[in-house]
Amino acid sequence: MFGNSYKNKQTAAYITMVFIIAALVLLIVGTETFVDKRHDYNMEEQKQTIQRFAVQCYASEGSYPPSLEYLEANYGLILNREKYTYIYSVFASNVMPDIVVTPSLEQKQELLEKDK
């Protein structure tokens, strides 16, 4: 009878340990997924901010800004060039520029190292 009680306690301890390990794994995976989604959201937010500033310039001046530097100098746009690379392509002054925001080279390297 004593042996059976000991085995039940040992089995319960193993089951508890398995649940704790599974919960930790799910927490780690969930956190990484959240961070990745947050990073994507931040890039989209950066793009939308640039678009708002460009539209503000168009409304004020009648043409879209020729560059991001123009928005920085004249409209107070602040860009995080350490974290992101910005591509701003102007076709014509009356056409909304194409705006692409990507992680900077350092950010890409960090993301690749994190995936290893």
Secondary structure, DSSP 4 states (H G I P E B T S, - for coil): -HHHHHHHHHHHHHHHHHHHHHHHHHHHHHHHHHHHHHHHHHHHHHHHHHHHHHHHHHHHHSS--S-HHHHHHHH-----TTTEEEEEE-S-TTSPPEEEEEE-HHHHHHHHHHH-
